[in-house]
């Protein structure tokens, strides 16, 4: 499947953080086309294995979380409106007038209504609306709403993937389905390249609610090298230039204290050698990604972080460049396959 169509398919899947069971079969089916083995653990991490051709292969883990931000129903009022809270980092500013799907006894269309400006007192017009003051309207009265919806049901945002000019795509859940697409592109690359090591690709759960899936995966697989793939902030007006990255300029390679300096520098050398566009992402702390889990798991796993720049993160119009998704996949695949050559070249020069 072409990367563009793969991203569309992945972004159409609902897997609100903590409720990934709804998507596990679809993710498994996608990975199965490219892996020797695929299994699902007790918390719905989907783990695929592509076996290496070396005599004594090491284990490389490449991960991207597949959960998405969403909402959870916390109550149903006397008029049938649904109260809710966030699951993951939802910005209240983007919620007003969104179309949603309430995953109750059956899927229900709903809208998060907003009071018209005509009815807002002048003294309140500039005040932000709090999440606890918003309600979901599914069109039913209280009795019917309570038949179909229960406290604890999750809610996903509705928004189609849009294809824009200059190889851009926008929609919900690009964080982090674009990186799951990169996992598939890595597997495609490795079908064409001889690689010594076993490669485990893991689509992980509950990153948005505490990096939970990464903890499980690191202990289960105990890899020799971990490569976390996620999104980073794309450049946009008023965004700090040292914390955001232009779309279409390549994969962002993170440099920071928790990340392996040896592997990071070698990865940069591979990017230069293979003419893969890249940028440097300076991460002075724990990165806020699954990389922080792998770097401190077990006795410490050497870890790389590769990121796809994404504009408007944690909204329904997250935007990525297909060129960056493909660059990220090429770099990860070629680093896995060719990094031993750099060691040999270094030995030759000594």
N, C-alpha and C positions, 0 to 999 in steps of 0.2 A: 504494500500500500504506500502510495506517495506520501511524503511528510505532511503536505498541506491537508490532505484528506484524513490522515491519521489524527492530526490535531483537532480537526472538526469532530471526528468521532469521539475522541477522548473528552473533549469539552462538553459533549452532549450527555455524558454519563453523570448521574447524581451520586455523590459519595461525600456527604457532609461529614466533617470530622467526628469520629466515634461511631459512624454509621456506614462504614465502608463495605459492609457485607452486601449492600445493594449493587456494588460494582465489581465485586471480586471475580465473578465469572467472566465478565467482559474483559477485564485486565488480563486474567489468566489466558483467555483465548488468544489475545493479541500476542502475548509473549510466547505462547506455545509454538507459533509458526517459526520462531527463530532460535529456540532453546532445545537442548537435549533433554532437559527435565524441567518441570515447573511444579512447585508445590505451594500450598497456602498454609500458614501457621494458625494458631488458635485465635489470633487477633486480626487476621485477614491481611497480613503482609503477604504479598505475592512475590515469590522468589524463583527466578529462573536460573538455570545453570547452562553455560556453554563451555564444554570441556576443552582444555588446552591440549596441545600436541607435544608438550615437553615430556621428558622422561620423569622428571621430579617437579611437577607443576606446583607453583604457589597458588594461593587463593586471593583473587582480587574482587572486592565488593564495590559495585557501582549502584548508587541509590538515588531515587527521586520520590518524594512523597506524592501520593495521589489523592489525599483528602482535600476537601475544599471548605472554605468558610461558609457559614449559614446561620440559621436561627433555631431556637427551640421554643415550643409553646409552653408558657408558664401558667396560663389561666384562660378561662372563657367567661366573658362578662354576661350580664343579664340581657344584653341585646345581640349576643352571638358573635361579638368581636373577640379576636384572639390577642391576648397579651403574650409577649415574647421576650427572650433574652438572646444574647449573641452566643454563637459557638465559633470560637476563633476570633481573630482581630477584625471585627466589623466596625466600620466608622459610621456613627449615626448620621453624619451629614449626607451620606449617599442613599439612605433608606427611603426617604420620602418619595411617594408615588412609584415605587418599584413594583413590578409584577413578580409574584412568587408562586411556588408550588408547596402546598402543605401536604406532607406525607402522613396522612391519617389512615383510617381503615381503607380508604382508596385515595389516590392523588386528587387534590382539590386545587383549583385555581383560586388565587387570591390577590389582593392588592394592599399595599401599605398606603392608606389614604393620608392626605395632608389637608389641614384646614386651609381653605382659600384665603388669599390675602385680604379680601373684603371683610372677613370675619375676625381678623386679628386686631386687637387693640393697638393703637399707634405705639404705645410704650413697649409692646412686645415684638414689634416687627424685626428688630435686629437681634433678638435673642435666639440662640440655637435651640432646636427641638431635641429634647432628651429621648433616649430610646424607651425609657419607661413610660413616656407620654404618647407613644405611638401604638397603633393597633392594626391588626390584619383583618380585612373585611373579606369573607368568603361568600357573602350573599345570603347566608342562612340565619334564621332566628336561633336563639339560645338552645332550644330543645334539639333541633336538627344538628346544630354545630356540635353539641355534646355527644350525639350519636355517632358522629363521624370522626371527631377529633378528640384526642386525649392529651392531658398534660404530659410533656416529655416527647411528643411527636416533633420531628425535625422539619425544617422549612428550608427549601433551596431557592435561590434566585433564578429567574428566567431571563435569559438573554442569548440570542443566537450569535454564533461566530460570524464576524464580518470580515470580508477580504477587502483590504484597503490598497492604495497605490504603494509602489516601491517595496513589494514583497512583505507588507505588514499585515498582521492579523490581530483582531481585537475581539474580546469577549470575556465572559466569566471563566474563572478557573484556569486561566493561562498559568497562574501560580497554583499548582505546579504541573499541570498536564503538559505544558510545553516541554518540561524536563522529562516527563515519562515518554513523550515522543522521542526525545533525545536518546533515551535508553534503547528504544527500538532501532534508531538509526545507528547506534553503536554496534548492536548485534548484526545489523546488515553489513557494516564495514568489516567486522571481524569474520564474516563469512568469506570475504575476499582476501583476507590477510592471514598468514600463518601466525598463530600466537601460542606461546609456550604455556601460559598460565591458565588455570581454570578461572572463568569469569562468572561471577554471580551478579545478576542484576535484580534489584529489589525495589518494587513499588511499595512504599511504606505507608503506614497509617498514622493518624493522629499527630502529625507534625504541628498542625495549627493549634492543638490543645496541649502542647508540652513535649514534642519530640519523642513521643512514646514509642512509635514503631522502630525508631532508630536504636533505642536501647535494646529492644528485643532482638533485632537483627544482628547487632554486633556480638551479643553473647551467644547467639545460636550458631553463627558462621565462623567467628574468630578469624577474620581475614588477616592476611599479611599486609595488605594495602587497602585503604578505603578512598573512594572518590565520590564525594557528595555533589549532586547536581541540583541546583535550585535557581530561582530568579533573583536578580538584584535590581535596584531602582534604575529605571531608564531616565534619561535627561528630559527635562521639561522646564517651562518658565519658572523661575524663582527657586528651583531645586539646587542645593549646594553642589558645586561642580566636582568636589572631591567625594561625594557620596552618591553620584548618579552617573550613568554611562550612556553614551549615544547608541541608539539602535543602528544595526547594520554595520558596525565597526568591529564585530567579532566577540568571541567568548571573553568574559571577565575572569582572569586567573587571580585568585585571592592570595595575598601575602599577609601573614600575620603570625603572632607568637604561638598559637596552638597548631598551626599547620606545618607540615614537614618542609623544612627549607630545602633539603636535598631533592625531594620529589618535585617541589614547586619549581625550583630552578631548572631541573631536568625537563619538566613539562614545557617551560618557556623555550628551552632549546629545541624541543621537538616542534613547537609551534613555528619557530623561525625556520627550521629545516624544511618543514612540510608546507611552508607558506600559508599557514592558517592564520587569519586575522585574529588578533588578541588585544586585550587591554589589561591593565593592572588594577586590581581592586584591593586597596589597603584596608585591612581589617585589624584594628588595634586591640580588639577584645575577643569575645568568644564566637563571633560571627552571627549568632542568632539562628543558625541553621543546624542541620543534622551533623555537619562537620564537627561541631563542638562535642557531640556525643561520641563519635568514633575516636576522636583524638584523645579522649580521656577514658575510654572503655578498656576493660581488662588491664593489661600492663601498659596500655597506650598503643593505639594503632596509627602508623604513619598515614596521614590524611591529606588529601587535596580537596579544594573547593573550586568548582567551575560553575560560573553563573551566566544565565541568559538575561540580558537587560530587558526589563519590562516596565513600561509606563503605567501609571494609574493603578498601582498595586492595591489589592483588596477592594476593588470596585468591580462592577460588571462589565467594564470596558478595558480590562487589562490588555496592553498591546505589546506584541513581540515582533521581531523580524525573523522570518524563516531562515534568512542567511545566518543569523546568530545561532539558531537551534542546530543547524547543520554544521556550523563551525565547531560548536561545543561537542557534538557527537564525533566529528572527525578527530578532534584533538584527543579526546578520551580514548578512542579506539586505537589511535596510532601511538599514544603513550603506552598503553597496555602492551601493544605488540612490539614496539621498537625501543623501549627504554633500556633493555639490556645492551643494545648496540652502543648506546652512549657510554655505558660502563666500559665496554671493550675499547671504544675509541679513546677514552681517558687513559686506560692501561697502556695503549699503544704510544700515546704522547709522553708518558712518563719516562 
